[in-house]
């Protein structure tokens, strides 16, 4: 039995308890960060747009940046009863949506988002269990709080479960 489907917008994050489902659309260069506590069946999903809040002056939206979104997502999950020591992560997105010169670091937003996410998870000691990142296509994801499944849909790529 599944609960409500709760939408997570761009530069947004949400946490839920089973049986609810979190969904976000249009992960291009953005990264979807799915955290899950399998003991408490609490899930959190972030749709982060940029890797580093310290690189931009207008950084008041903590949900927009990988470095601040992960911390806030953990706090929201803990407020619902999750335990950080039980959390595992899955990530999706980080695509290179446009053909630019790959040597210009400012244009590699997708790659930088994925790198920042992996570094933050490592620093927080949250194991990364699975990922589907990179490439040149956008993704929609659904995170099931019941069992931690992350369903990834991409036009022309089919459906993948990680």
Rosetta silent file (secondary structure, phi, psi, omega in degrees, C-alpha in Angstrom):
SEQUENCE: XXXXXXXXXXXXXXXXXXXXXXXXXXXXXXXXXXXXXXXXXXXXXXXXXXXXXXXXXXXXXXXXXXXXXXXXXXXXXXXXXXXXXXXXXXXXXXXXXXXXXXXXXXXXXXXXXXXXXXXXXXXXXXXXXXXXXXXXXXXXXXXXXXXXXXXXXXXXXXXXXX
SCORE:     score description
SCORE:     0.000 S_00000001
   1 L     0.000  132.825  179.818    0.000    0.000    0.000 S_00000001
   2 L  -110.746  150.735 -179.814    1.331    3.387   -0.954 S_00000001
   3 L   -92.843 -146.234 -178.961    0.591    6.744    0.599 S_00000001
   4 L   -75.986  149.812  171.183    0.548   10.210   -0.873 S_00000001
   5 E   -96.898  120.235 -176.532    2.871   11.320   -3.652 S_00000001
   6 E  -110.880  124.412 -177.843    4.568   14.508   -2.507 S_00000001
   7 E   -81.825  138.076  173.983    6.236   16.736   -5.093 S_00000001
   8 L  -113.208  117.342 -178.768    9.669   18.205   -4.525 S_00000001
   9 L   -80.135  179.041  175.810   10.256   21.261   -6.706 S_00000001
  10 L   -68.560  137.581 -176.701   13.492   22.625   -8.094 S_00000001
  11 L    58.956   46.060 -174.815   15.661   24.069   -5.286 S_00000001
  12 E  -144.022  163.424  172.873   13.395   22.302   -2.799 S_00000001
  13 E  -154.432  155.851  179.219   13.504   19.344   -0.422 S_00000001
  14 E  -149.892  156.172  174.638   11.063   17.277    1.610 S_00000001
  15 E  -130.265  143.741 -178.156   11.087   14.402    4.104 S_00000001
  16 E  -142.921  164.394  174.983    8.316   11.829    4.670 S_00000001
  17 E  -109.135  148.003  177.373    7.468    8.700    6.601 S_00000001
  18 L   -55.057  141.431   16.084    6.257    5.470    4.949 S_00000001
  19 L   -99.607   17.944 -175.367    4.030    4.850    3.084 S_00000001
  20 L   -69.874  161.443 -176.495    4.458    8.236    1.358 S_00000001
  21 E  -126.628  137.393  175.486    6.394    8.750   -1.876 S_00000001
  22 E  -105.341  140.743 -178.983    8.567   11.706   -2.880 S_00000001
  23 E  -138.832  140.319  172.472    8.827   12.745   -6.522 S_00000001
  24 E  -136.973  141.893 -177.166   10.817   15.357   -8.420 S_00000001
  25 E  -105.782  153.317  166.752   10.690   16.236  -12.108 S_00000001
  26 E    69.324   41.461  172.706   13.258   17.570  -14.498 S_00000001
  27 E   -76.571  103.068  173.330   16.627   16.663  -13.016 S_00000001
  28 L   -97.629 -102.882  174.641   18.970   17.913  -15.729 S_00000001
  29 L   -76.214  -15.772  175.084   22.246   19.230  -14.360 S_00000001
  30 L   -63.829  159.716  178.065   20.529   19.342  -10.960 S_00000001
  31 E  -119.538  133.838  173.756   21.119   16.427   -8.620 S_00000001
  32 E   -93.235  120.130 -178.952   18.438   14.479   -6.799 S_00000001
  33 E  -109.059  112.839 -179.126   19.726   13.434   -3.398 S_00000001
  34 E  -105.430  118.721  175.016   17.698   10.611   -1.845 S_00000001
  35 E  -111.176  146.441 -175.408   18.373    9.797    1.801 S_00000001
  36 E  -147.248  133.416  171.233   16.706    6.868    3.529 S_00000001
  37 E  -106.064  103.364 -175.527   16.559    5.438    7.046 S_00000001
  38 L   -69.758  -20.599  179.478   15.540    1.789    6.512 S_00000001
  39 L   -74.123  -49.044 -178.151   14.904    1.192   10.231 S_00000001
  40 L   -90.088  -10.090 -177.114   12.386    4.019   10.664 S_00000001
  41 L    56.954   52.314  177.161   11.251    4.006    6.997 S_00000001
  42 E  -117.858  131.246 -176.840   11.829    7.729    6.657 S_00000001
  43 E  -122.375  150.019  175.082   12.848    9.171    3.296 S_00000001
  44 E  -138.532  143.046 -179.150   14.116   12.552    2.190 S_00000001
  45 E  -135.787  130.812  177.486   14.616   13.974   -1.285 S_00000001
  46 E  -117.595  141.581  173.331   16.454   17.113   -2.362 S_00000001
  47 E  -115.800   85.334 -174.925   16.472   18.708   -5.834 S_00000001
  48 E   -90.412  136.888 -175.207   19.702   20.731   -5.603 S_00000001
  49 L   -94.615  -34.535 -172.824   20.666   23.087   -8.424 S_00000001
  50 E  -134.920  152.698 -172.990   24.212   24.171   -7.569 S_00000001
  51 L   -75.164  -34.970 -163.807   27.144   22.590   -5.723 S_00000001
  52 L  -138.909  113.219 -178.789   28.389   25.299   -3.380 S_00000001
  53 H   -67.789  -22.993 -177.130   26.475   27.976   -1.463 S_00000001
  54 H   -78.009  -11.866 -177.655   29.683   29.850   -0.624 S_00000001
  55 H   -87.212   -3.815 -174.658   30.380   30.596   -4.298 S_00000001
  56 L  -132.765  138.696 -179.831   27.290   32.792   -4.713 S_00000001
  57 L   -69.076  -46.330 -178.760   26.183   35.932   -2.877 S_00000001
  58 L   -84.880   80.474 -174.365   22.435   35.260   -3.092 S_00000001
  59 L  -119.852   28.546 -175.769   22.536   31.972   -1.204 S_00000001
  60 L   -71.142  -23.873  178.094   19.637   32.356    1.243 S_00000001
  61 L   -85.174   97.551 -177.192   17.717   29.355   -0.186 S_00000001
  62 H   -62.789  -24.092 -179.164   19.502   26.453    1.518 S_00000001
  63 H   -71.564  -17.748 -173.607   17.538   23.953   -0.587 S_00000001
  64 H   -78.444  -23.762 -170.665   19.200   25.240   -3.774 S_00000001
  65 E  -115.536  138.166 -179.855   22.767   24.147   -2.954 S_00000001
  66 H   -54.058  -49.712 -172.613   24.181   20.659   -2.424 S_00000001
  67 H   -61.721  -36.691 -178.916   26.309   21.655    0.591 S_00000001
  68 H   -92.726  -30.242 -178.702   23.440   23.201    2.569 S_00000001
  69 H   -65.004  -40.611 -178.493   20.569   21.051    1.259 S_00000001
  70 H   -62.353  -44.014  179.546   22.047   17.787    2.546 S_00000001
  71 H   -61.732  -47.295 -179.399   22.410   19.186    6.075 S_00000001
  72 H   -63.944  -39.281  179.540   18.870   20.593    6.047 S_00000001
  73 H   -63.591  -43.629  176.853   17.455   17.330    4.644 S_00000001
  74 H   -59.217  -45.419  179.868   19.120   15.313    7.411 S_00000001
  75 H   -61.014  -41.272  179.061   17.683   17.701   10.018 S_00000001
  76 H   -66.712  -38.439  177.552   14.167   17.378    8.549 S_00000001
  77 H   -67.641  -41.180  177.862   14.433   13.592    8.537 S_00000001
  78 H   -62.972  -34.659  177.705   15.721   13.582   12.131 S_00000001
  79 H   -63.811  -25.288  176.903   12.742   15.745   13.127 S_00000001
  80 L   -89.305   -3.790  177.673   10.533   12.900   11.865 S_00000001
  81 L   112.215    1.821  179.178   12.489   10.341   13.928 S_00000001
  82 L   -70.878  156.096  177.224   15.240    9.205   11.543 S_00000001
  83 L  -115.046  122.294 -177.737   18.702    8.356   12.842 S_00000001
  84 H   -54.760  -35.506 -178.606   21.652    9.718   10.844 S_00000001
  85 H   -65.139  -21.681 -179.911   23.695    6.574   11.604 S_00000001
  86 H   -92.200  -10.750 -171.303   21.094    4.464    9.745 S_00000001
  87 E   -71.563  142.711  171.820   20.868    6.685    6.668 S_00000001
  88 E  -127.769  160.783 -176.283   21.943    5.584    3.214 S_00000001
  89 E  -127.021  151.757  168.964   21.970    7.635    0.022 S_00000001
  90 E  -137.300  145.718 -179.795   21.161    7.265   -3.651 S_00000001
  91 E  -133.616  152.288  177.725   21.657   10.017   -6.218 S_00000001
  92 E  -146.387  154.860  178.001   20.422   10.776   -9.732 S_00000001
  93 E   108.626 -144.950  179.026   20.858   13.605  -12.222 S_00000001
  94 L    66.623   34.187 -179.054   23.952   15.680  -12.812 S_00000001
  95 L   -77.552  158.781  171.039   23.596   15.540  -16.586 S_00000001
  96 L  -100.891   94.117 -169.282   25.522   17.667  -19.062 S_00000001
  97 L   -77.082  -21.698 -176.481   22.456   18.981  -20.874 S_00000001
  98 L  -129.306  150.845 -178.900   24.192   21.206  -23.429 S_00000001
  99 L   -83.991   97.413  175.867   27.259   20.783  -25.620 S_00000001
 100 L  -120.245  172.659  174.495   29.804   23.226  -24.216 S_00000001
 101 L   -66.481  111.274 -174.851   33.536   23.171  -23.908 S_00000001
 102 L   -66.202  -10.393 -179.975   33.961   20.612  -21.113 S_00000001
 103 L   -82.197  -16.064  177.409   37.163   22.269  -19.930 S_00000001
 104 L   -81.970  107.024 -174.352   35.267   25.327  -18.609 S_00000001
 105 H   -59.370  -32.605 -179.725   34.500   24.302  -15.021 S_00000001
 106 H   -65.816  -22.856 -179.734   31.626   26.797  -14.706 S_00000001
 107 H   -92.829   -7.128  179.090   29.743   24.976  -17.461 S_00000001
 108 L   -92.171   48.010 -174.036   30.203   21.531  -15.885 S_00000001
 109 H   -60.007  -44.066 -179.375   27.395   22.137  -13.380 S_00000001
 110 H   -58.975  -49.889  178.885   26.116   18.553  -13.493 S_00000001
 111 H   -60.297  -43.424 -178.916   29.535   17.030  -12.832 S_00000001
 112 H   -65.847  -36.360  176.615   30.239   19.553  -10.080 S_00000001
 113 H   -63.011  -44.206  179.932   26.874   18.806   -8.429 S_00000001
 114 H   -65.123  -45.314  179.162   27.624   15.076   -8.381 S_00000001
 115 H   -60.702  -44.112  179.719   31.166   15.634   -7.053 S_00000001
 116 H   -64.511  -37.826  179.211   29.899   17.972   -4.307 S_00000001
 117 H   -65.152  -47.446 -179.847   27.196   15.469   -3.333 S_00000001
 118 H   -62.086  -40.879  179.107   29.625   12.575   -3.054 S_00000001
 119 H   -64.873  -44.025  179.815   32.054   14.684   -1.015 S_00000001
 120 H   -63.419  -43.424  178.950   29.313   15.875    1.355 S_00000001
 121 H   -62.455  -41.668  178.300   28.008   12.333    1.859 S_00000001
 122 H   -62.477  -45.684  179.874   31.543   11.103    2.559 S_00000001
 123 H   -61.657  -34.147 -179.208   32.124   13.931    5.065 S_00000001
 124 L   -88.396   -1.838  179.996   28.827   13.079    6.792 S_00000001
 125 L    59.721   40.409  174.980   29.632    9.337    6.724 S_00000001
 126 L  -106.743  116.377 -176.301   26.451    8.482    4.843 S_00000001
 127 E   -67.991  136.482  174.535   27.107    5.584    2.455 S_00000001
 128 E   -88.412  110.901 -175.034   26.216    6.079   -1.210 S_00000001
 129 E   -87.268  -29.153 -178.416   24.421    2.868   -2.158 S_00000001
 130 E  -163.095  156.347  176.377   23.572    3.625   -5.804 S_00000001
 131 E  -152.730  151.687  167.161   23.658    6.335   -8.425 S_00000001
 132 E  -137.418   98.406 -172.519   22.549    7.126  -11.935 S_00000001
 133 E  -132.807  167.575  176.137   24.302   10.323  -12.905 S_00000001
 134 L    80.972 -154.747 -177.727   25.847   12.116  -15.850 S_00000001
 135 L    69.362 -160.051 -173.139   25.022   11.542  -19.493 S_00000001
 136 L  -129.270   27.947 -178.984   23.009   14.022  -21.574 S_00000001
 137 L  -135.655  152.256  178.781   19.382   13.480  -20.561 S_00000001
 138 L   -80.809  164.124 -176.733   17.042   14.660  -17.848 S_00000001
 139 E  -138.902  152.136  168.601   15.426   12.428  -15.275 S_00000001
 140 E  -118.184  137.843 -178.604   12.340   12.212  -13.080 S_00000001
 141 E  -127.882  152.177  172.910   12.649   10.271   -9.828 S_00000001
 142 E  -129.644  129.996  179.274   10.345    8.740   -7.232 S_00000001
 143 E  -113.295  121.232 -177.330   11.586    7.742   -3.772 S_00000001
 144 E   -95.671  116.192 -178.959    9.480    5.211   -1.860 S_00000001
 145 L   -69.544  -18.832 -179.985    9.655    5.608    1.921 S_00000001
 146 L   -65.737  -40.558 -174.073    8.329    2.066    2.369 S_00000001
 147 L  -139.613    2.319  177.049   11.480    0.376    1.029 S_00000001
 148 L    80.364    6.371  177.850   13.921    3.051   -0.190 S_00000001
 149 L   -62.614  138.435  172.525   13.455    2.282   -3.888 S_00000001
 150 E  -116.755  111.431  179.391   14.462    5.100   -6.199 S_00000001
 151 E   -96.026  127.915 -176.309   12.666    4.836   -9.532 S_00000001
 152 E  -117.463  126.341  179.072   14.304    6.821  -12.321 S_00000001
 153 E  -119.870  135.338  177.678   12.486    7.685  -15.535 S_00000001
 154 E  -142.116  134.085 -179.721   14.104    9.319  -18.563 S_00000001
 155 L   -59.253  128.060  179.373   12.603    9.944  -22.001 S_00000001
 156 L    77.336   -0.181 -177.926   14.032    7.465  -24.448 S_00000001
 157 L  -117.627   -7.251 -179.021   15.930    5.672  -21.666 S_00000001
 158 E    80.458 -160.044 -177.411   13.154    3.665  -20.023 S_00000001
 159 E  -118.783  137.633  179.022   12.709    3.133  -16.292 S_00000001
 160 E  -129.726  142.907  176.844   15.409    2.085  -13.877 S_00000001
 161 E  -116.713  125.654  176.734   15.146    1.109  -10.197 S_00000001
 162 L  -126.213    0.000    0.000   18.105    1.623   -7.902 S_00000001
